[in-house]
Every structure is written in C-alpha cells, then in structure tokens.
C-alpha cells in the first residue's frame, strides 16, 4: 500500500511518471462511480518490467478524482469489505 495518501497528478507527464513508479499492474475487477470520483478495485499482478511486491491475486483499491475528463488525484483505499490494510475484517472466514 502506498500509505493511503492522495497523490495530486499534475498533467499527463506527472500521471505517466506516477503510474510507471507503481510496482504492480492491476486488472480492474470492480468499479463504483460517485460524483466526480471513481473507486476501482484491482487484482494485482506483475508488470512486464517488475515483479509485484504482493502475492498474485491480491486485491487493492484506489479512488480517482476526475476533473474535466482527466484523472487529477489518485488515493489508495482499503478494499471495500476488508480491513484497513486489505486484510479481511476480524471474524470473517476465508473460504
């Protein structure tokens, strides 16, 4: 997890630079739109240029703020229905 902070993406070059710094790629498995933002849940995997630092299939979530059709903020969030670090809530059984 990148600390749960929001990252302001300054233009296309800043967004590309930020995206290329992430250690994992992600397949979108869930989207939820709210006003000017979208929450996406990703299934993480390796990038062509680097090995992911999470086990294959790990879920991660991020909120994207959209302004004038562009992503302006990226914020990592806990995966909906899981604990703050992506762990299942206490008492939930994994099946």
Residue frames as a rotation matrix with the C-alpha (Angstrom) as fourth column:
UNK 1
0.580 0.815 0.000 0.00
0.815 -0.580 0.000 0.00
0.000 0.000 -1.000 0.00
UNK 2
-0.238 -0.669 0.704 1.26
0.653 -0.647 -0.394 3.46
0.719 0.366 0.591 -0.87
UNK 3
-0.910 -0.286 -0.302 0.29
0.406 -0.461 -0.789 4.86
0.087 -0.840 0.536 2.53
UNK 4
-0.066 0.988 -0.139 -3.34
0.987 0.044 -0.155 5.76
-0.148 -0.147 -0.978 1.84
UNK 5
-0.337 -0.102 -0.936 -2.39
0.185 -0.982 0.040 9.32
-0.923 -0.160 0.349 0.91
UNK 6
0.788 0.580 0.206 -3.74
0.362 -0.166 -0.917 11.23
-0.498 0.797 -0.341 -2.06
UNK 7
-0.408 -0.904 0.128 -1.37
0.604 -0.162 0.781 11.93
-0.685 0.396 0.612 -4.93
UNK 8
0.514 0.505 -0.693 -2.04
-0.169 -0.733 -0.659 15.05
-0.841 0.456 -0.291 -6.99
UNK 9
-0.002 -0.464 0.886 -1.33
0.833 0.489 0.257 14.22
-0.553 0.739 0.385 -10.64
UNK 10
0.147 -0.043 -0.988 -0.03
-0.186 -0.982 0.015 17.32
-0.971 0.182 -0.152 -12.41
UNK 11
0.217 0.020 -0.976 -0.79
-0.940 -0.265 -0.214 16.80
-0.262 0.964 -0.039 -16.08
UNK 12
0.898 0.186 -0.398 -0.21
-0.357 0.838 -0.413 13.83
0.257 0.513 0.819 -18.34
UNK 13
0.059 -0.966 -0.253 3.55
-0.305 0.224 -0.926 13.64
0.950 0.132 -0.281 -17.71
UNK 14
-0.496 -0.204 0.844 3.01
-0.855 -0.056 -0.516 13.53
0.152 -0.977 -0.147 -13.94
UNK 15
0.511 0.765 0.391 0.35
-0.784 0.601 -0.152 10.83
-0.352 -0.229 0.908 -14.27
UNK 16
0.763 -0.294 -0.575 2.57
-0.231 0.706 -0.669 8.72
0.603 0.644 0.471 -16.54
UNK 17
-0.306 -0.933 0.187 5.54
-0.493 -0.012 -0.870 9.14
0.815 -0.358 -0.456 -14.16
UNK 18
-0.239 0.290 0.927 3.41
-0.949 0.134 -0.287 8.13
-0.208 -0.948 0.243 -11.16
UNK 19
0.791 0.611 -0.030 1.91
-0.597 0.760 -0.258 5.12
-0.135 0.222 0.966 -12.95
UNK 20
0.504 -0.660 -0.557 5.33
-0.205 0.535 -0.819 3.88
0.839 0.527 0.134 -14.03
UNK 21
-0.432 -0.692 0.579 6.54
-0.727 -0.112 -0.677 4.07
0.534 -0.713 -0.454 -10.41
UNK 22
0.413 0.666 0.622 3.94
-0.896 0.419 0.146 1.54
-0.164 -0.617 0.769 -9.19
UNK 23
-0.566 -0.757 0.325 5.40
-0.706 0.649 0.282 -1.94
-0.425 -0.070 -0.903 -8.55
UNK 24
-0.584 0.433 0.686 2.32
0.353 0.897 -0.265 -3.87
-0.731 0.088 -0.677 -9.77
UNK 25
-0.846 0.525 -0.090 -0.11
-0.299 -0.328 0.896 -3.92
0.441 0.786 0.434 -12.63
UNK 26
-0.729 0.641 0.242 -3.79
-0.099 0.251 -0.963 -4.35
-0.678 -0.726 -0.119 -11.89
UNK 27
-0.788 0.607 0.106 -6.81
0.336 0.278 0.900 -5.82
0.517 0.745 -0.423 -13.60
UNK 28
-0.687 0.608 0.398 -9.96
-0.721 -0.638 -0.272 -3.86
0.089 -0.474 0.876 -12.71
UNK 29
-0.847 0.408 -0.340 -12.47
0.394 0.912 0.112 -6.22
0.356 -0.039 -0.934 -11.07
UNK 30
0.114 0.904 -0.412 -14.94
0.989 -0.144 -0.041 -3.66
-0.097 -0.403 -0.910 -9.65
UNK 31
-0.820 -0.283 0.497 -15.85
0.357 -0.932 0.058 0.00
0.447 0.225 0.866 -10.30
UNK 32
0.126 0.861 -0.493 -18.09
0.984 -0.173 -0.051 2.36
-0.129 -0.478 -0.869 -8.35
UNK 33
-0.531 -0.249 0.810 -18.72
0.500 -0.864 0.062 5.93
0.684 0.438 0.583 -9.55
UNK 34
0.259 0.566 -0.782 -19.61
0.941 -0.332 0.071 8.68
-0.219 -0.754 -0.619 -7.04
UNK 35
0.774 0.131 -0.620 -19.97
0.089 -0.991 -0.098 12.30
-0.628 0.021 -0.778 -8.16
UNK 36
0.745 -0.536 -0.396 -16.58
-0.644 -0.424 -0.637 13.32
0.174 0.730 -0.661 -9.58
UNK 37
-0.304 -0.895 0.326 -14.70
-0.928 0.356 0.110 10.22
-0.215 -0.269 -0.939 -8.45
UNK 38
0.571 0.356 -0.740 -14.44
-0.527 0.850 0.003 6.53
0.630 0.388 0.673 -9.20
UNK 39
0.099 -0.515 0.851 -13.41
-0.836 0.422 0.352 3.80
-0.541 -0.746 -0.389 -6.77
UNK 40
0.449 -0.060 -0.891 -11.72
-0.669 0.638 -0.381 0.90
0.592 0.768 0.246 -8.53
UNK 41
0.508 -0.330 0.796 -10.75
-0.493 0.646 0.583 -2.49
-0.706 -0.688 0.166 -7.10
UNK 42
0.317 -0.542 -0.778 -7.81
-0.876 0.147 -0.459 -4.16
0.363 0.827 -0.429 -8.83
UNK 43
0.939 -0.245 0.241 -6.40
0.138 0.912 0.387 -7.69
-0.315 -0.330 0.890 -8.83
UNK 44
0.494 -0.825 -0.276 -2.64
-0.759 -0.563 0.326 -7.16
-0.424 0.048 -0.904 -8.66
UNK 45
0.853 -0.355 0.382 -0.04
0.458 0.861 -0.221 -8.94
-0.251 0.363 0.897 -10.77
UNK 46
-0.110 -0.988 -0.113 3.48
0.625 -0.157 0.765 -8.49
-0.773 0.014 0.634 -12.11
UNK 47
0.670 0.127 -0.732 4.34
-0.424 -0.743 -0.518 -5.74
-0.609 0.657 -0.444 -14.57
UNK 48
0.922 -0.385 0.047 6.37
0.252 0.501 -0.828 -6.59
0.295 0.775 0.559 -17.67
UNK 49
0.243 -0.881 0.406 9.21
-0.182 -0.453 -0.873 -4.54
0.953 0.138 -0.270 -16.17
UNK 50
-0.614 -0.475 0.631 8.99
-0.681 -0.085 -0.727 -5.61
0.399 -0.876 -0.271 -12.50
UNK 51
-0.536 0.408 -0.739 7.75
0.510 0.854 0.102 -8.25
0.673 -0.322 -0.666 -10.11
UNK 52
0.306 0.745 0.592 4.79
-0.243 -0.540 0.805 -7.21
0.920 -0.391 0.016 -7.98
UNK 53
-0.736 -0.613 0.287 5.57
-0.389 0.036 -0.921 -6.90
0.554 -0.789 -0.265 -4.27
UNK 54
-0.150 0.758 0.635 2.22
-0.894 0.170 -0.414 -8.54
-0.422 -0.630 0.652 -3.38
UNK 55
-0.650 -0.041 0.759 1.18
0.078 0.990 0.121 -12.18
-0.756 0.138 -0.640 -3.85
UNK 56
-0.944 0.326 -0.042 -0.64
-0.063 -0.055 0.996 -12.86
0.323 0.944 0.073 -7.16
UNK 57
-0.252 0.950 -0.182 -4.36
0.602 0.301 0.740 -12.18
0.758 0.077 -0.648 -6.90
UNK 58
-0.573 0.018 -0.819 -4.06
0.735 -0.431 -0.524 -9.66
-0.362 -0.902 0.234 -4.05
UNK 59
0.332 0.755 0.566 -6.78
0.860 -0.488 0.147 -7.02
0.387 0.438 -0.812 -4.22
UNK 60
-0.714 -0.448 -0.538 -6.11
0.605 -0.782 -0.150 -3.27
-0.353 -0.433 0.829 -3.93
UNK 61
0.381 0.883 0.276 -8.45
0.924 -0.357 -0.133 -0.29
-0.019 0.306 -0.952 -4.22
UNK 62
-0.780 -0.575 -0.247 -7.98
0.555 -0.818 0.148 3.31
-0.287 -0.021 0.958 -5.29
UNK 63
0.451 0.854 -0.261 -10.13
0.621 -0.510 -0.595 6.38
-0.641 0.106 -0.760 -5.70
UNK 64
-0.626 -0.554 0.549 -9.62
0.779 -0.418 0.467 8.50
-0.029 0.720 0.693 -8.79
UNK 65
0.080 0.604 -0.793 -10.85
0.295 -0.774 -0.560 12.11
-0.952 -0.189 -0.240 -8.82
UNK 66
-0.277 -0.058 0.959 -11.93
0.958 0.058 0.280 13.18
-0.072 0.997 0.040 -12.29
UNK 67
0.146 0.285 -0.947 -11.89
0.196 -0.947 -0.255 16.85
-0.970 -0.148 -0.194 -13.35
UNK 68
0.290 0.069 -0.955 -12.62
-0.792 -0.542 -0.280 17.98
-0.537 0.838 -0.102 -16.90
UNK 69
0.908 0.200 -0.367 -12.35
-0.384 0.749 -0.541 14.36
0.166 0.632 0.757 -18.05
UNK 70
0.069 -0.962 -0.266 -8.87
-0.305 0.233 -0.924 13.85
0.950 0.145 -0.277 -16.57
UNK 71
0.624 -0.013 -0.782 -7.67
0.673 0.517 0.529 11.93
0.398 -0.856 0.331 -13.51
UNK 72
0.356 -0.470 0.808 -6.31
-0.287 -0.878 -0.384 14.59
0.889 -0.095 -0.447 -11.15
UNK 73
-0.091 -0.358 0.929 -5.97
-0.996 0.021 -0.090 12.68
0.013 -0.934 -0.358 -7.87
UNK 74
0.106 0.042 -0.994 -5.12
-0.118 0.993 0.029 9.06
0.987 0.114 0.110 -7.03
UNK 75
-0.163 -0.114 0.980 -5.75
-0.972 -0.152 -0.179 7.81
0.169 -0.982 -0.086 -3.49
UNK 76
-0.608 -0.059 -0.792 -5.22
-0.062 0.998 -0.026 4.25
0.792 0.033 -0.610 -2.32
UNK 77
0.022 0.724 0.689 -8.06
-0.959 -0.179 0.219 2.97
0.282 -0.666 0.691 -0.12
UNK 78
-0.640 -0.069 0.765 -8.78
-0.399 0.881 -0.254 -0.19
-0.657 -0.468 -0.591 1.83
UNK 79
-0.885 0.386 -0.260 -10.52
-0.044 0.487 0.872 -2.77
0.463 0.784 -0.414 -0.34
UNK 80
-0.183 0.894 0.408 -14.28
-0.910 -0.312 0.274 -2.48
0.372 -0.321 0.871 0.33
UNK 81
0.787 0.583 -0.202 -15.32
-0.436 0.758 0.485 -5.18
0.436 -0.294 0.851 2.81
UNK 82
0.351 -0.744 -0.569 -11.77
0.682 0.619 -0.388 -5.71
0.641 -0.252 0.725 4.04
UNK 83
0.580 -0.188 -0.792 -9.74
0.708 -0.365 0.605 -4.20
-0.403 -0.912 -0.079 6.86
UNK 84
0.794 -0.200 -0.574 -7.52
-0.221 -0.975 0.035 -1.09
-0.566 0.099 -0.818 6.59
UNK 85
-0.237 -0.943 -0.236 -4.56
-0.694 -0.006 0.720 -2.96
-0.680 0.334 -0.653 5.08
UNK 86
-0.166 0.231 -0.959 -6.62
-0.895 0.373 0.245 -5.24
0.414 0.899 0.145 2.84
UNK 87
-0.987 -0.150 -0.065 -6.98
-0.103 0.880 -0.464 -7.94
0.126 -0.451 -0.883 5.49
UNK 88
-0.200 0.962 -0.187 -10.42
0.350 0.248 0.903 -9.49
0.915 0.115 -0.386 5.97
UNK 89
0.044 0.274 0.961 -12.28
-0.751 -0.625 0.212 -7.95
0.658 -0.731 0.178 8.94
UNK 90
-0.849 -0.359 0.387 -11.88
-0.528 0.572 -0.628 -9.84
0.004 -0.737 -0.676 12.22
UNK 91
-0.314 0.736 0.599 -14.20
-0.319 0.513 -0.797 -12.83
-0.894 -0.442 0.074 12.38
UNK 92
0.562 0.474 -0.678 -14.59
-0.792 0.071 -0.606 -13.21
-0.239 0.878 0.415 8.61
UNK 93
0.203 -0.448 0.871 -13.68
0.053 0.893 0.447 -16.69
-0.978 -0.044 0.205 7.45
UNK 94
-0.255 -0.344 -0.904 -11.82
-0.912 -0.224 0.342 -17.12
-0.321 0.912 -0.257 4.18
UNK 95
0.316 0.397 0.862 -13.30
-0.079 0.916 -0.393 -19.87
-0.945 0.056 0.321 2.06
